[in-house]
Amino acid sequence: MEGEMEVAELPADFRCPISLEVMTDPVILSSGHTFDRSSIQRWLDSGNLTCPVTNLPLPPSPSLIPNHALRRLISSFLARRPPPSADADADDAFDDYQHNESRRLFTRLSFPSDAASLSGVLRLAQRGGSAARSLILDSGVVACVLLPHVAASDRPDLQDLALRVLLHLSLEGDDARLGLVAEGAIDPVVAALVSSSSASLAATLLTSLAVVEVNKATIGAHPLAIPRLAALLRDGGARERRESATALYELCKFADNRRRTSIAGTVPPLLLLAREGSERAVRLLSLLSRCREGKDEMINTAGFAAAMTEAIRTGTVFTIEHALSVLNLVSSESKAVALEAIKEGILDLCSAFSCDLNQKTRKNAKQLIFTLQNARFQGFP
């Protein structure tokens, strides 16, 4: 009996620290802690840059290493568990009941819907787990009800509810993200970027959809997606600007989108965000500086070197690392930018950072010193 209890009790290490559910695909984060892949990926996709357990900073684009040993242990443990008890059968019956109730809800749904019905779908997406979200995705509700409400700006309350449901569905994984785009999500979500109340939520949904590489290309090729995100970056409130910068950052991991983002007028508002301490804005500028159009925009934007110097002076470890790289790339092609940076006192900062413990920061600082000295003494462009 005691042995059976030991087998039946699930070890705490088998549960994901985020979802608290048994891990099906455990992966090791660079902090050394293990999480279920879907949970930690959602955490990272939401813009979090720290370990959920230790709260310590993570490197850019942290690797997720499969924990094969733990996966085998979990599989072995579950295989040795005793058969379900009567209580477990009751849980299964309750799950069947929920499944049937959900289907009845879907059959009553139509466009236009009402707040109570959409709130019911949202609760199901939030609390029903993976099975419930799969049920929603397979029910036809997305194309027939949710997307039309996202496109209908005359009822902002229903638009907001529909966007929230879609966001939860998109977190189900890459297949869900691909499926939402295939069902036509991009047009209505891009249209919602001009909504006064739901614009930030629409930008967040685009960020989630863009996690899939092919979706980055599809969204970027939409004629209004990047221009509207750029307008939100320029004219939106604090939350809208932050979510827009995050969406553009995700999109610009695909090289073709960097040119589109650069010529959409994003550099000036990104510099304002960088001055306000936004690490994401500096990371996005780093991606834009790798294309010709991005460099040209930075060269032609007044105060560029001053903004980057301020970011280097006051930013986080990652902000400093990327700002040094951006300033080096642009200064190497513009003597005016290089001299402005020197005037702002960047050489003293670089001298200090050339002995930094962070290897990339140290390397970028030394490269920038070399570039600025060439600009000062050799007189290139």
TORDO-814797 format. One record per residue (C-alpha): x, y, z; residue number from 0; residue in one letter. Coordinates in Angstrom, 2 decimals, decimal comma, always signed. Last residue first. Example, Ala and Ser with C-alpha at 12.3 -4.5 7.8 and 13.67 -1.06 7.14 Angstrom:
+13,67  -1,06  +7,14  1  S
+12,30  -4,50  +7,80  0  A
This chain:
+32,57  +60,37  -45,29  380  P
+35,99  +59,30  -43,96  379  F
+38,20  +61,90  -42,24  378  G
+41,17  +59,78  -41,26  377  Q
+41,77  +61,20  -37,78  376  F
+38,32  +61,71  -36,26  375  R
+36,41  +59,10  -38,22  374  A
+39,12  +56,51  -37,70  373  N
+39,12  +57,25  -33,97  372  Q
+35,35  +56,83  -33,93  371  L
+35,51  +53,42  -35,61  370  T
+38,26  +52,12  -33,31  369  F
+36,42  +53,30  -30,19  368  I
+33,25  +51,65  -31,53  367  L
+35,03  +48,33  -31,99  366  Q
+36,40  +48,48  -28,44  365  K
+32,93  +49,17  -27,01  364  A
+31,36  +46,36  -29,05  363  N
+33,93  +43,82  -27,78  362  K
+33,52  +44,81  -24,13  361  R
+29,73  +44,77  -24,42  360  T
+29,88  +41,35  -26,07  359  K
+32,18  +39,93  -23,37  358  Q
+30,15  +41,25  -20,43  357  N
+32,62  +41,82  -17,59  356  L
+33,28  +45,34  -18,85  355  D
+36,87  +46,51  -19,45  354  C
+36,08  +48,19  -22,79  353  S
+32,97  +49,54  -21,07  352  F
+34,88  +52,30  -19,28  351  A
+36,75  +53,34  -22,40  350  S
+33,49  +53,23  -24,34  349  C
+31,86  +55,63  -21,90  348  L
+34,76  +58,05  -22,21  347  D
+34,58  +57,78  -26,00  346  L
+30,82  +58,43  -26,01  345  I
+31,13  +61,93  -24,63  344  G
+28,29  +63,57  -26,58  343  E
+30,84  +65,36  -28,79  342  K
+32,30  +61,99  -29,77  341  I
+28,81  +60,81  -30,74  340  A
+28,27  +63,92  -32,83  339  E
+31,62  +63,32  -34,53  338  L
+30,64  +59,75  -35,42  337  A
+27,20  +60,80  -36,65  336  V
+28,72  +63,43  -38,92  335  A
+31,40  +61,02  -40,10  334  K
+28,71  +58,69  -41,35  333  S
+29,24  +55,12  -42,55  332  E
+31,22  +53,61  -39,66  331  S
+29,16  +55,76  -37,31  330  S
+26,02  +53,82  -38,30  329  V
+27,42  +50,37  -37,56  328  L
+29,24  +51,50  -34,40  327  N
+26,20  +53,32  -33,01  326  L
+24,05  +50,25  -33,53  325  V
+26,59  +47,93  -31,86  324  S
+27,04  +50,21  -28,85  323  L
+23,26  +50,47  -28,51  322  A
+22,95  +46,68  -28,58  321  H
+25,37  +46,01  -25,70  320  E
+24,19  +48,99  -23,67  319  I
+20,55  +47,94  -23,93  318  T
+21,48  +44,36  -22,98  317  F
+23,25  +45,45  -19,79  316  V
+20,49  +47,90  -18,94  315  T
+20,49  +51,51  -20,03  314  G
+21,66  +54,83  -18,52  313  T
+24,83  +55,86  -20,34  312  R
+24,42  +53,59  -23,35  311  I
+20,84  +54,76  -23,88  310  A
+21,99  +58,37  -23,55  309  E
+24,71  +57,77  -26,12  308  T
+22,16  +56,24  -28,48  307  M
+19,88  +59,25  -28,12  306  A
+22,75  +61,70  -28,65  305  A
+23,91  +59,80  -31,74  304  A
+20,44  +59,95  -33,29  303  F
+19,80  +63,58  -32,43  302  G
+18,57  +64,56  -35,88  301  A
+17,51  +61,62  -38,03  300  T
+19,31  +61,44  -41,39  299  N
+22,00  +58,97  -40,33  298  I
+19,39  +56,82  -38,59  297  M
+17,15  +56,71  -41,66  296  E
+20,11  +55,87  -43,89  295  D
+21,19  +53,04  -41,58  294  K
+17,71  +51,55  -41,64  293  G
+17,43  +51,77  -45,42  292  E
+20,74  +49,96  -45,88  291  R
+19,83  +47,07  -43,58  290  C
+21,58  +45,84  -40,42  289  R
+20,77  +49,04  -38,52  288  S
+17,12  +47,97  -38,48  287  L
+17,89  +44,94  -36,30  286  L
+19,82  +47,03  -33,78  285  S
+17,07  +49,65  -33,82  284  L
+14,69  +46,87  -32,77  283  L
+16,97  +45,92  -29,86  282  R
+17,16  +49,59  -28,86  281  V
+13,36  +49,86  -28,84  280  A
+13,05  +46,63  -26,83  279  R
+15,40  +47,98  -24,16  278  E
+13,11  +50,94  -23,60  277  S
+14,83  +53,41  -21,26  276  G
+12,93  +56,59  -22,03  275  E
+15,73  +57,72  -24,36  274  R
+15,25  +54,47  -26,29  273  A
+11,52  +55,20  -26,57  272  L
+12,26  +58,59  -28,10  271  L
+14,77  +56,96  -30,45  270  L
+12,12  +54,45  -31,48  269  L
+9,75  +57,33  -32,26  268  P
+12,36  +58,86  -34,62  267  P
+13,37  +55,53  -36,28  266  V
+9,90  +54,20  -37,12  265  T
+9,17  +56,25  -40,23  264  G
+7,71  +53,50  -42,42  263  A
+10,96  +53,42  -44,44  262  I
+12,73  +51,51  -41,66  261  S
+9,90  +49,04  -41,04  260  T
+9,67  +48,01  -44,67  259  R
+13,45  +47,66  -44,92  258  R
+13,55  +45,54  -41,77  257  R
+10,65  +43,35  -42,91  256  N
+12,75  +41,55  -45,53  255  D
+15,16  +40,32  -42,84  254  A
+12,67  +38,30  -40,76  253  F
+13,65  +39,04  -37,15  252  K
+11,99  +42,29  -38,09  251  C
+8,52  +40,89  -37,42  250  L
+9,32  +40,12  -33,77  249  E
+10,77  +43,58  -33,23  248  Y
+7,81  +45,17  -35,00  247  L
+5,40  +43,40  -32,64  246  A
+7,41  +44,43  -29,55  245  T
+7,64  +48,05  -30,72  244  A
+3,88  +48,10  -31,30  243  S
+3,23  +46,66  -27,84  242  E
+5,35  +49,35  -26,16  241  R
+3,91  +52,20  -28,22  240  R
+0,35  +51,03  -27,54  239  E
+1,04  +50,75  -23,79  238  R
+2,53  +54,24  -23,55  237  A
-0,12  +55,90  -25,67  236  G
-0,16  +55,79  -29,43  235  G
+1,01  +58,36  -32,00  234  D
+4,45  +57,24  -33,21  233  R
+4,49  +53,55  -32,35  232  L
+0,84  +53,29  -33,37  231  L
+1,71  +54,90  -36,71  230  A
+4,57  +52,40  -37,13  229  A
+2,23  +49,51  -36,34  228  L
-0,12  +50,92  -38,96  227  R
+2,65  +51,17  -41,58  226  P
+3,86  +47,62  -40,70  225  I
+0,48  +45,94  -41,18  224  A
-0,98  +48,08  -43,98  223  L
+0,38  +46,54  -47,19  222  P
+0,44  +42,96  -45,81  221  H
+3,87  +41,62  -46,80  220  A
+5,11  +41,89  -43,20  219  G
+2,22  +39,77  -41,95  218  I
+2,91  +36,99  -44,45  217  T
+6,69  +37,04  -43,98  216  A
+6,48  +36,94  -40,19  215  K
+3,78  +34,28  -40,52  214  N
+6,26  +32,01  -42,33  213  V
+8,65  +32,30  -39,38  212  E
+6,11  +31,47  -36,66  211  V
+6,46  +33,88  -33,71  210  V
+4,60  +36,39  -35,88  209  A
+1,19  +35,20  -34,66  208  L
+2,10  +36,09  -31,07  207  S
+3,38  +39,53  -32,00  206  T
+0,32  +40,13  -34,17  205  L
-1,86  +39,32  -31,14  204  L
+0,03  +41,86  -29,04  203  T
-0,49  +44,51  -31,72  202  A
-4,23  +43,78  -31,75  201  A
-4,30  +44,11  -27,96  200  L
-2,53  +47,46  -28,16  199  S
-5,03  +48,71  -30,74  198  A
-8,12  +47,61  -28,82  197  S
-9,47  +50,86  -27,33  196  S
-8,70  +53,56  -29,90  195  S
-9,05  +51,18  -32,82  194  S
-6,56  +51,86  -35,62  193  V
-4,71  +48,58  -35,01  192  L
-8,07  +46,78  -35,34  191  A
-7,74  +46,84  -39,14  190  A
-4,49  +44,89  -38,82  189  V
-6,35  +42,28  -36,77  188  V
-9,17  +42,17  -39,33  187  P
-6,82  +41,58  -42,29  186  D
-4,40  +39,21  -40,53  185  I
-6,86  +36,67  -39,17  184  A
-7,86  +35,12  -42,50  183  G
-8,45  +31,47  -41,62  182  E
-4,92  +30,60  -42,77  181  A
-3,55  +33,14  -40,30  180  V
-5,47  +31,49  -37,47  179  L
-4,32  +28,04  -38,57  178  G
-0,66  +29,03  -38,67  177  L
-0,90  +30,39  -35,14  176  R
-2,75  +27,29  -33,94  175  A
-0,13  +25,03  -35,49  174  D
+2,60  +27,11  -33,87  173  D
+1,26  +26,69  -30,36  172  G
-1,75  +27,10  -28,06  171  E
-0,74  +30,71  -27,43  170  L
-2,64  +31,71  -30,57  169  S
-5,89  +30,52  -28,98  168  L
-5,38  +32,81  -25,99  167  H
-4,77  +35,77  -28,32  166  L
-7,82  +34,85  -30,41  165  L
-10,04  +34,91  -27,32  164  V
-8,65  +38,27  -26,28  163  R
-9,21  +39,70  -29,75  162  L
-12,84  +38,57  -29,71  161  A
-13,42  +40,16  -26,29  160  L
-11,90  +43,48  -27,40  159  D
-13,95  +43,58  -30,59  158  Q
-17,07  +42,84  -28,54  157  L
-16,43  +45,83  -26,28  156  D
-15,36  +47,99  -29,25  155  P
-18,75  +47,52  -30,96  154  R
-18,64  +49,82  -34,01  153  D
-15,10  +48,63  -34,80  152  S
-16,27  +45,45  -36,51  151  A
-13,13  +43,74  -37,87  150  A
-12,42  +41,89  -34,62  149  V
-16,10  +40,95  -34,50  148  H
-15,92  +39,41  -37,98  147  P
-12,80  +37,48  -36,85  146  L
-14,50  +35,97  -33,79  145  L
-17,83  +34,86  -35,28  144  V
-17,68  +32,85  -38,52  143  C
-13,93  +32,46  -39,02  142  A
-12,97  +31,70  -35,41  141  V
-16,20  +29,94  -34,44  140  V
-15,65  +27,16  -37,00  139  G
-15,55  +24,55  -34,20  138  S
-12,01  +23,24  -34,69  137  D
-10,23  +26,19  -33,10  136  L
-12,73  +26,32  -30,24  135  I
-12,31  +22,60  -29,53  134  L
-8,54  +22,95  -29,65  133  S
-8,81  +25,70  -27,05  132  R
-10,94  +23,46  -24,86  131  A
-8,52  +20,54  -25,13  130  A
-5,55  +22,77  -24,33  129  S
-6,96  +24,02  -21,06  128  G
-10,49  +25,09  -20,23  127  G
-9,57  +28,11  -18,17  126  R
-8,64  +30,92  -20,55  125  Q
-10,15  +29,64  -23,81  124  A
-13,36  +28,55  -22,04  123  L
-13,60  +31,83  -20,19  122  R
-13,16  +33,66  -23,51  121  L
-15,90  +31,59  -25,15  120  V
-18,27  +32,47  -22,31  119  G
-17,30  +36,14  -22,56  118  S
-18,20  +35,95  -26,25  117  L
-21,68  +34,70  -25,34  116  S
-22,27  +37,28  -22,60  115  A
-20,96  +40,17  -24,72  114  A
-23,29  +39,52  -27,63  113  D
-22,99  +38,03  -31,11  112  S
-23,31  +39,59  -34,54  111  P
-22,42  +37,15  -35,94  110  F
-23,45  +33,76  -34,68  109  S
-23,03  +31,61  -31,59  108  L
-25,83  +29,28  -30,49  107  R
-24,15  +26,18  -31,95  106  T
-20,91  +27,17  -30,24  105  F
-22,51  +27,25  -26,80  104  L
-24,02  +23,78  -27,34  103  R
-20,55  +22,54  -28,27  102  R
-19,16  +24,00  -25,08  101  S
-21,86  +22,30  -23,00  100  E
-20,97  +18,97  -24,61  99  N
-17,29  +19,35  -23,82  98  H
-18,03  +20,54  -20,30  97  Q
-20,14  +17,43  -19,70  96  Y
-17,42  +15,22  -21,12  95  D
-14,93  +16,85  -18,76  94  D
-17,31  +16,21  -15,87  93  F
-17,48  +12,55  -16,86  92  A
-13,69  +12,41  -16,92  91  D
-13,55  +13,99  -13,48  90  D
-16,04  +11,39  -12,24  89  A
-13,86  +8,63  -13,65  88  D
-10,93  +10,17  -11,73  87  A
-12,97  +9,99  -8,54  86  D
-13,79  +6,32  -9,26  85  A
-10,09  +5,65  -9,41  84  S
-7,84  +5,74  -12,48  83  P
-5,50  +2,76  -13,02  82  P
-2,35  +2,63  -10,90  81  P
+0,68  +4,66  -12,03  80  R
+3,58  +2,72  -13,57  79  R
+3,27  +4,20  -17,09  78  A
+3,05  +7,69  -15,61  77  L
+6,35  +7,22  -13,80  76  F
+8,14  +5,88  -16,89  75  S
+6,92  +8,77  -19,02  74  S
+7,94  +11,29  -16,37  73  I
+11,39  +9,72  -15,99  72  L
+11,89  +9,61  -19,77  71  R
+11,00  +13,31  -20,05  70  R
+13,36  +14,11  -17,19  69  L
+16,27  +12,46  -19,00  68  A
+15,40  +14,02  -22,34  67  H
+15,51  +17,59  -21,02  66  N
+15,33  +19,35  -24,40  65  P
+17,45  +22,52  -24,47  64  I
+15,60  +25,82  -24,90  63  L
+18,06  +28,48  -26,01  62  S
+17,67  +32,09  -24,93  61  P
+16,95  +34,65  -27,69  60  S
+18,92  +37,43  -25,96  59  P
+20,51  +36,25  -22,70  58  P
+18,29  +35,90  -19,62  57  L
+18,09  +38,27  -16,65  56  P
+17,52  +36,79  -13,15  55  L
+13,94  +36,48  -11,86  54  N
+15,00  +33,17  -10,25  53  T
+11,91  +31,10  -11,11  52  V
+10,36  +32,88  -14,10  51  P
+13,84  +33,49  -15,60  50  C
+14,00  +37,03  -16,96  49  T
+13,52  +38,68  -20,35  48  L
+9,73  +38,60  -20,58  47  N
+8,45  +39,86  -23,94  46  G
+5,22  +37,85  -24,13  45  S
+6,96  +35,42  -26,50  44  D
+9,36  +34,49  -23,67  43  L
+6,57  +33,49  -21,27  42  W
+4,62  +31,78  -24,06  41  R
+7,76  +29,79  -24,93  40  Q
+8,20  +28,93  -21,25  39  I
+4,70  +27,45  -21,09  38  S
+4,79  +25,57  -24,42  37  S
+8,19  +24,04  -23,69  36  R
+7,30  +22,74  -20,22  35  D
+9,88  +24,19  -17,86  34  F
+13,29  +23,19  -16,45  33  T
+15,61  +25,48  -14,50  32  H
+19,31  +25,88  -15,34  31  G
+19,16  +29,65  -15,92  30  S
+19,84  +28,94  -19,62  29  S
+16,41  +27,31  -19,80  28  L
+16,07  +23,51  -19,82  27  I
+13,20  +21,95  -21,73  26  V
+10,43  +19,57  -20,65  25  P
+7,99  +18,44  -23,37  24  D
+4,98  +16,80  -21,68  23  T
+5,37  +18,49  -18,31  22  M
+2,78  +17,70  -15,66  21  V
+0,84  +20,88  -14,88  20  E
+1,91  +23,66  -12,50  19  L
+1,58  +26,05  -15,49  18  S
+4,65  +28,14  -14,70  17  I
+6,85  +25,92  -12,48  16  P
+6,10  +22,97  -14,84  15  C
+5,32  +19,83  -12,85  14  R
+7,53  +16,74  -12,86  13  F
+9,81  +18,26  -10,22  12  D
+6,90  +18,19  -7,75  11  A
+6,90  +14,38  -7,79  10  P
+3,42  +12,94  -8,52  9  L
+1,96  +10,90  -5,72  8  E
+0,54  +7,67  -7,16  7  A
+3,86  +5,81  -7,18  6  V
+4,61  +6,60  -3,54  5  E
+1,05  +5,74  -2,58  4  M
+1,32  +2,36  -4,30  3  E
+4,52  +1,61  -2,42  2  G
+2,80  +2,39  +0,90  1  E
+0,00  +0,00  +0,00  0  M
